[in-house]
Amino acid sequence: MLSTPMAGTASEPAAWQTRLVRADTSSGWDGRTWTSGVLVPGFHADQAVASWNLEPGVTARVEIRARTLDGAWHPWQEAAFWGGPGERRSPVPPMGSDGPQPQDDGPSVRTDILTARPERLFDAAQLRITLLGGMREASEPPPLHLAALSFSAPGGSAADESDAGERRGAEPVGAAAAVQPLSQRAYPGRPDLGGGGPAWCSPTSLTMVLAAWGAQLPSAEPTEAPADGDPHVPWMARAVYDTAFDGTGNWSFNAALAGELGFDAVVTRLASLRSARVLTEAGIPLIASIAFEAGRLPGADYDTSGHLLVIRGFDPRGDVLAADPANPGGSDGLRTYPRQAFDAAWSRSRRTVYLIVPRGHALPAATDAGG
């Protein structure tokens, strides 16, 4: 399950403005604190999702602030505390008589998204990361490999369906072809780690993609992995577990873990399935966030308010080839979902994906996956 509420309608794809803006991590250091330059999306945003890739073993506080359209910078607020497994948490908002309260009427962080009210949109933001537990020597290379913000807002052009009828090879390539299906249903429910297997779609999908790239992943203790379950998934679930949210679906945390394991990993939002196709045809599998009601996604034996799965590629009709962790096991995890129905489900997360590649791996041109 996901950490964030979905938007959009049940059956029609929505249009979003999106831009991923990467920060310069080689400059902006003051001792153990790094502050990004001003990151600008080029439109008035109502959401931003942060990504960071730190070296293993680094404990850090991640903060964010936004500039609203009146030119005012709102106070820095915590976006995450990133420690070791079991010490990773999203911000806990101040409590009021009616529940969690924002610090002011400006943009505020809820789990993994900085969100603004329609009357308080922002046109820029900054990230700040403070290393804890010791100073960084000036001669040492920065332990921060990548930092980015994925901005979005309603509007923009309608979803691009212009390639839906093109006939191309149906077989995935590269790491996308190497994705092997895993089942989250192989793992029992449990009161810790976000509820166990029934809610482990994100760490299961992350395991599939990292394994497809050839990563050597740690394994959980034998008692945590049933005979028919991959032993890497419970380890992954523990490593991305958000103690404040009590779940394993924090988008930023999943990207941060991939970064800790040596990958370039960001949470970003794509404009359309065509953008996803450019990436998968370059051999890059994508972990996509979807939501749909019962019967809205033909071929799925479930409904969900938030779920993650892997996009492996597209068939000649433009339908989506997926490795879906919500499966009984084996080859049943390899599914083909109708293009329009899938896009409607995906657009409810503003077409959010985890984009994960080996460090330094070039991305194909003509995508909206970077800024």
N, C-alpha and C positions, 0 to 999 in steps of 0.2 A: 504494500500500500504506500501511498504517497504522503508527503508531509504538508502539501499545499492544496488549497481549494482550487477547483477547476472553474474555467469560465467558458462561455460560448453556449451554443445550442446543442441539443441532443443529436440532430441529424444533418445540420448544414455546416460545412467548414467556414470558419471566420477568418477575417483578414487582420493582420497585425503588422505594425511597423516594428522592425527588429534591427539591432546592431550589436555585435560583440566588439568591445573596445579593449584591446590589450594594453597593459601598462608596461613602462620601462622599469624592470626590476634591478638594473645595474646601477641606477642612480636613485637619489632620494633617501639615502641612508644617513641617519644621525645616530651613531652608536648602534644600539640594538633595535632602533625603530626605523622602519621604512614607511615613507609616505608617497603615494603615487602623485603624478601630475594630475591636472584637472582632466577628467575623462568626459568627453562630450559625445552624445549620440547623434546630434544633428536634428533632433525633433524633441517635442515635449513628452517626456516619459512619465508613466505612472508606475512602472516596476523596473527593478534591476536585481539581478542575481549575481552574486560574487563567486569567483573561482580563485583558488590559490594552490600552488604546488610547492611544498616545502620538502626539505631533506628529511629522511627518517630520523625519528628521535627528537625532533624539534618541537618544543612547546611554544605556543604563540597565542596572542590575543589579536583577533581580526576585528577591525572597526570600519565603519562607513559613515559618510555624511553626504548630503545632497544640497544642491543649490536650487531653490525654488524660483519661479519666474519673476518674482519681485527683486531678485538679485541677492537674497539673503541666504547665507550658508547656515544650515541647521546644525545643532551640536553633534559631535561625534557620538555614535552609539555602537554598542557591541554587535557584531554580526556573528561571531563564533568564538568559543574558547577551544583551541585545538591542542590537546595533550595526547597522552597515550590512550590505547583502547580502554574504555570505561571512564575516561576523563575528557570526553568530547561532548560539547553541549552547545546548542543554539541559545540565543538570548532569552531570558525569562523577563517578560515585560512587567513593569510596576503594576501592582494590584490596586484596584479601587473597589468601591461598593458594588459596582456593576461588572466586576471581573477585570481582566487585563486592560490597562490604560496606556495610551501613548504618552511619551514625555511632553509633547506639545502637539499642535495641530499639523505638524509637518510630516514628511515621509517617515515611516517607522518599519523596523524589521520584525517580521513574523516568521520564525523558523529559518527559512532560507531565501526569503524574498523581501526586498525593500519595497514597500508599497505606499503610494500616495493617493489621497483623495482627489476626485476630479478637479476640485478647486485649488489644489496645492501641488500641481505637476512640477517636475524638475527638469532642468536642461543640462545638468552636469552633476558629477559625483566624484568622490575620491575614496580610496582605500588607504587604510593605515594598518600595518602589521608590526606588533611589538614582540620581539623574542624575549622569552622569560627564562630565568635560571642562568643568567650570565651574559656578559657583554660580548659583542662580536668585534673581533680585532679587525682593524682597517685593512690589514694585509690578506685577510681571509676572503675567499670567494663567497658571495652572498648565498645563504642557504635557501633562498627563494628563487625558484626557477621560472615561475610564471604567475601572473596575476591578471585578472580581467573582470570586466563587468558586462553582463548581457542585458542591454536595455530593451524595453518594449513598451508599446502603447497600442490601444485600439486604432484601427484605420489602416491606411495604405491600400495597395492594390488587392483585388480579389486573388484568391489562390490560383497559381499558375498551373493549368491543366493541359498546356499546349503539347506536351509530349506523351499524353496518355495513350494515344493510338499508334505511336511509333513502334515498329517491330525491331527489337534488338535481341541479343543473346539472353537467354533466360537464366544462365548459370552464373551464380556469384563468383567473384574472383578475389584473390589475395586473402587477407585475414577474414574478409566477409565470408569467403567460401569455407574457411577453416572453423567457423563457429559450430560447435557441437551442442545440441540441445541438452539442457538440464532441467529438472523438475523441482520447483520449490515445494511441491506436494509430497516429496520424499521425506520431508522433515516434519516432526510433530510440532504441534503448538506448545508454547512454553510461556510462563508468566514473565520471564525476563527477555531481553533482546528483542523487544518490539512485538512479541507474540509468537515468535518462531516461524516455522515454514509457511503457514498461511499468509504471512505478511512479508516474506523475504523475497519479493520479486526483484527488488533493486540489487541486493548483494548477489542473487543468483544470476541476474543478467550481467552484472559486473564481472563475475567469475567467468562466464562464457566468453566475454569479449577479451579480457586479459589473457585467458588461456589461448584464444585464437591468435593473439599476437605473440605467443610463445613464452609468456611470463612464467617464471618458476614461483608458484604461489605457496605460502605456508598452509599447513593443514591444521584442522582443529583436533582436539583430543578424540580418540576413538569412541568415547562414550557419547560424543555430540553428533556423530555421523552414522545414520543407519546404514545397513549393508547396501541398500540400493541408492544411497545418496553420495554425492561428491563431497569428500572431506574438506575441500577448500571453502565451501559455501558457509558453514557455520563460523569459520575463522573470519571470513569477509564480513559476515553479519556483525560479529563482535567488534570488528575494526571500524565499521561505519556507524555504529550505534550512537544515537544522539540521546544522552541521558535526560535532557530537559524535555525533548519532544516525546521520548520513550518510543523510538522507532528507528528503523534502518533506512528510511526513504528520504533522508535529507539530501537534496540534490547536490549541494555544495560539498557535503562530506564525502559523497561517493566519488566526485571528481578529485577531491583532495587526497583520498586514499590512493587512487590510481597514480596521482602525482608523486606520492610518497614511495610508490613501488617503481618509480623510474620512468613514468610516461608523461607526455604533455596531455593534460586533461582539463577540459572546461565544460561548464554548463552553458549551452547556448540555445537560441531559438531560431529556427529556420523559417524562411518565408513560405516554403511550399514543399511538396513531395519531389518536385523537380530538383530542388537544392539537395534533398536527401539522395536522389539518384546520382547526381554528380559525384557525391562522396562515396557511395557504395560501389559505383563503377570504377573508382580508383582503389577499390579493395578495402575501404574503411567501413566497418560495421558501426552502427549507431544504436545507442540505447534510448528509446523513445518513451515518453510519458503520455499515457492515454487514459480516457475515461468514457464510459458509455453505459446506457441502460440495457436491460435484457432484450435480446433480439436485434440490437442495433449494429452489431458487428458479426455478420454471417461467418460461421466457422468457429466462433468462440463459444465455449460451453460454460460461460460465466458472465456476470456483469460486474462493474466496478466503478467506484467513485475515484479511483486512482490506481494505476498499475504501470509497471515498466516491463518492456520487452525489447528484443534486439531486432532491428531492421537489417537483414542480410543482403537485400537486393530487390529487384523487381522482375516480374515475368514479362513476356512480350506484350501483354495487354496493359502493362503498367500497374498491375496489382502487386501488393506488398508481400515479399517473402520474409517471413518472420521466424525467429526462434523464441517461442513464447514459454516462459517458465511456468505458467499456469497450465500444466499438462499432466496427464497420468504417468508419463515416463516414456523413455525411448524416442523413436522417430515421430511419435505423435506431437512432439514439441516443434517440429518443422511444419509451419502452416502458411497458407496463402490467404491473405485477407483482401477483400475487394477495395479498390483504390479509394473511391469516394467515401465509403463507410469508414475506412481506416482514417482518412484525413479528417473527417468530422470528429472522430474520437480523439485524434492527436491534437486538433486545433483547440480543444478544451484546456490544454496546458500551454497554449500559445506555441505549439509545435516545439516543445522543449526536448532537447536531446543531451546526453553526455557524449561529447566528441573526444575520443581517446585514441592517441597514436603514440608510437615510440618517440622518445625525446629527439627533437630535431627533424622528425619526419615531415616532408613537405606536403601541404594540402593542395588539392587541385585548384586551378584558377576558376573564376566565374562562379564562386559560391558566396553566400552571405554568412559564412562561418567565421569570419574574422574581420577586424578593423585595424 
